[in-house]
Amino acid sequence: MADDLILSVGGNRYSGWESIDVTRSMEQGPHEFALSVVNPWRDTAHRHIQDGDACRVFIDNDLVITGNVDTRSPEYDATSQSLRIEGRSKLGDLVDASMVGKEYVGQKLDAIVRAECKPFGIDVEVLVDVGAAFAKVRRDDGQSPWEFLDYLARVRAVRLISDALGRLIITRAGTRLASTALRLGDNIEKASATFSCRERFSDYVVVGKNNDTSFDDAAQTAHVKASARDAGVRRYRPVLIVADDDGPQMDCQAQADWQRNTHFGRNRGIVYTVRSWREKPGGQIWEPNTRVRIIDGYMGIDGEQIITEVRLHVGDDGKYAQLQVMPKEAVERVPLPDPKDPGDEL
C-alpha cells in the first residue's frame, strides 16, 4: 500500500504491519513506534526481530526514526502468531540511563550536550546560538542525562529534539511553513480539543527570591519585579512566581511574559486528523516543529500555528495522521538565569 512502513533490522526489511503507531514530538526527547502483525505459524520472518536490536523505521524510502527495539511481545498458538514491536529513537537511552554525577566548569551548552551524548553514540547537530558558557553546572548522582540537558536547554531558551537519523538537535521553535494548509472541509477529517481556564491566570506576578513574606501590601509591592496580564481571563486570578534570583527587571519581565504566553498557548492546543501522512501527494511527511496555516471556521482560526506532535496511525479504524498544533507562544522560550552553584548560598 502507499506509504508502506518498513522496519529495518540487521540488514533485513520487515513490512506487512497491520497496526502502526509512529509518534514524533518536539515536547519529548525520543520518537516512538509500535507495530503489530499477525502471521500463520509457518511465516517466521518477523520472529527474528529481538528486543535491543538497532533499527530504522522508513515510510517508503523516507527515514523517520533511527533507534532501537525496546520491547518484543509475541503471542501464539498451534496455528498462528502475533507479534508487537515497540521502540524509540536513540535519545531513549538518555532518558532511561543514570550515572555518577559529573561537573562542568566554563563550558557552553553544545559542549556539555556532546559530552553527555558521546558515551551513547548519539551525534549532535547545533542549529542555533546556544549562548554563553555556564560558570559551573552539575549532573547529580542518579540524574538522567536527558533531565540534566533538558533543564540546561530551558535556561538557554533552546529545544532538544530528536531527528530521523537519531541525532540530538539543538534548535528553537521552527520557522519552516508546511506546503499544505489544514482546512476544515478539505483535508481536516476531524478535530478535538480541551480548553480550560484552570491553568490560565489574569496576572502573572514575578517577585524577588528574597521576597518579604509579610502580609503588608506596601512591603509586597516593593518586592514585585515584573508582571504580565492575560486580557483573555476576565476574572481576577493572580499567580505568584518567585524568580530564580534577584536579577535585572528585564529578565523578570521576560519570565512573566513567557509564563503568560505559555499558559495561554498550552490551553489552546487542538488535534487535527488528516488522512494523508504527507503534506501533499509525494511530498514531505508531516513533521513536528513545523508551522502550518490553519483555516478552521468552527474555531474561528485563520493563521499559522506550530505542529508540536505528529502521530502516524494504521489500525482497525483506518489510516490517518493526527497533528497536535498550538499557538507559537506555547513553544517559544525565553532565557532563564543561570543555575547557581550551591556553594554560593553558604
N, C-alpha and C positions, 0 to 999 in steps of 0.2 A: 504494500500500500504506500501511498505518498507519505513522505516524512517518516520512513521506517526508522525505528530506534535500534541501534546496534551497540551491544556491549562487547568491547574488545578486551580480551584477557589472554595474555601469553601468546599473542600472535593469532589467536582464534577469534572469530567474529560470531557472536550469538544474536540471533534475531527471532522473530516469531512471537514476541511477548504479547500476552493477551491483556495484561494490566500494566499500565505505565503511570508513574508519577515522578516528574523531574521538577524540583523546586530550586530556583536560584534567587537569592535575595541580597540586597545591599545592606540589610539590617543585621545579618548574622554572618559569621565567618564562612564556614564551608557550605557549598552547594550540596544538595541531597538527591538521591534517586531511590526508587523502589520499583521492582519489576517482578512480574509473576507469569508463569507459564504452566500449562497442563499438557503432558505428553503421554502417549502409550508407553508401557513399561519397556518395550524394545528400543525406544528412542532414548539413547543415553547421552546425547550431546551436551545438554545443559548441566548434567551431573558432574562434569569436570571442573566447574567453577567452584572455587574454595574461598571460605572466609579468609581475609587477609591478602588476597590477590590484588596486585596492582591492576588498575583497569582504566579504560577510557570509554566515555559514552559519546556516541555520534548520533546525530539525526541526519540520515542520508550520509553525506560526506562532510557535514559540519560538526566539528568537535564542540561539545558543550560542557563536559566535565572530565577532568583528569584527577584520579584519586585512587581509592581502594574500596574493595568489597568489605563491608563491616560484618554483615550477617547473612547467613545462608540457612533457610528454613525449608527443608524437604518434608513432604507428606506423601505417603504412598500406600498402595495395597498390592494385591497379587496381579493386577491387570493395568494399573495406571499410576502416575506420579504427578505431583505438583511441586513446584519449586518457587520460592520467593527469595529474591536477592535485594539486599539493601546496602547502600554505600554512600560515601561522601567524597568531596574533593579533598585534596591534600591537607587543607587547613584544619581538617578534623583532628589531626594529631596535635595541633597547637591547642585545641580546645580541651582535649582529654588529658594531656600529659601534665605532670607537675614534677618539679625538681627542687634541688637545693637552691636557696636564694642566691642572687647574683646582683652585684652593684655596678652601675655605670656612672662614670665621672666625666663631665665635659664632653659628652657625645650628643650628636644630633639624632633625631628620631630615626632617620633612614639607616644610620649605622647600627642603632640598637635593634631595629627590626631585622636587619640582615644577620646580626649575631644570634638573635633568638631563633631565626628560621634555619640557619645553616645546619645544625645537627639533624634536622628533619628532612633535609634535601629539598627545601622549598625555596625557589627563586623569588626575588623581589624586584618589582618594577615601580619606579617613582615617577609620577606624572605631574606633581605639583611641588611648590616650595614647601619644605617641612619646617621652616622657621629656625629659631636659634637653638644652640646646644642647651641641653639640660645641665645645670650645675651638678646635681647628683640625684640619681633615682635608683631604686632597688626593687627587684622582683623578690617577694618574700618567700620563705620556705613553704613549699606546698602550693604556691600560687601557680595557676596555669599560665603559660606564655601568652595565650590569647587574651586572658583577662588583663594581664600587665600591659600588653601592647595596645589593646583597645582603649585603656584608660589614657595612656600617653597620647594616642591619636586624638582622643577627645580634647585633651589640653591644647593640642596644636591645631584644632579645628579641621582635621582631615579625617578621611574614612579609610578603613582597611577592607578590601573587597577581594574575593576570590575570582580568578578568571578561568577561561576554558582550559588553559594549559596547567592549571593547578598552582599558578603563581599567586603571591600576595601583592595586590596593587595598592599603592598609597595614592589616594585621589581625593576629590571633593565631589559635591553634587554635580551630576553630569550636565553637559551642555548640548549633546547631540540630540537632534529632533527626529523622532521616528518618521519614516517616509509615508506613513498612513495615519490619518486621524481616527480616533474612536468616535463613531457617530451612531447615536441611538436611532434604530430603524434601518440601519445599514449593516455594519459589521458587529455591533453590540447585540449579542443574543439575550443577555440579561445582566442585571446589576444588583448588588446588595451592599448595604452599609448599616452601620450602627452609629448614630450621632448621639453624643452625650455631653451634657454640660457639667458633669461631675468633676472633670479634670480641667475645666476652664474657670478662670477667676477674673474678677473685674480689675483688680490691681495686683501687680507683681512688684513687691517691695523688697529691695536688697538692702540689708543692714550690715554694718561692720562686724567683724568676728568678735570683737570685744564689746558688743552692744550692752548698754545698761539694761538690766532685766527689771528695773522698777516699773511701776505702773504709771509713772508720771508722764503725761503726754508730751510735755516740753522736752524731757530727757530722751524719750523715744524718738521724737522728731529730729533731735540733734544728731542721732546716730544713723539716720536714713541716708544711704549713699546714693540711691537711684530708685526710680520707679517707672513702670510702664503700664499703660491702661489698655485693656481689651474692650473696645467700644461695643463689641457684639454681645457682651454679657451685661444684661440690663439690671441685674440685682447687684447689691453690694456684697462681693465675695472676695475679700482680700486674701493674699497668701504671702507669708513672710519667708524670705530666703536669706540665710546667713552666708555672707561672702566667704570665700576660702581664705581671704586675708583682707587687710585694710588697704587694698591697692587703690590706684587712681580712680576717680569718679567715673571717668570714661570707660574703664573696664567694667565697673559695676553696672553702668548704664547698658553696655552691650550684653551683660549677663541677664539683666531684667528684660531687655528686648527679646533676647533669644528664648527665655522661658515663656514669654507671652506667645511668640510666634510658633514655638514647638508645641505647646499645649493646644493652640488653635489648629495647627496643621494635622496633628495626630488624631484629633477628634473629628476630622473631616475626610478620612480615608474612604475610598469606595473600591469594591472589587468588581471589575467588568469581565464578563465571559464572552470570548470570541471563538469562532470555530477554527480559525487558522492558527497554526503555530508560528506563522511568519507574518511580518508586517504587510507583505503583499506577495502574490504568487511568484515563487522563485527568489524572493527577497530575503532579507535578514530575519533570523529567528528573533522573536521578542526577547529583549534583554532588560534586566533591572538597571537602574541608574540612567535611564533614557527619558528624555522629555517627550511628551506626546500631547497633541492637541485633542481636546475632548469637546464634543458637541452633544450635549445631553439636555434636551428640552425639559425633561421631567425635573431635573435638579437645577435647571437654570444656569448650566455651565457652558461657556464657550470660551475656552482659553487653554493654556498649557498647564499641565501638571507633570509630576515625575513618577515613573514606574519604580516602585520600591521592591516589588516581588513578582516573579513570573512562575506560574505552575503549569506545566505541560502534562496533560492527562489523557489516558485511554482507559476505558472500563465499560461496565455494563451500561452506563449512561452516555456512552459515546466518546467522541474525541473532541477536546477543546483546550483552549488556553485561558487561564484566569490571570488577570493583570490587576495587581493592587496598586492604586495610584493615590497620591497625596499632594496637597499644595506644596510648592517648593519650600515654604517656610518650615515644613516639618523635618527636612533633611539638611538644611544649611546650618552649619555650625559656626560658633564664634570662639576665639581663643579663650582659654581659662588661665588663671595664674599658675605658674609652675608649682609642682608639689614641693612642700617644704621638707628639708632634712629634719627628722625627729630630734636631732641634736640641737637644732636651732631654738627649740622651745624649752630647753632645760634652763 
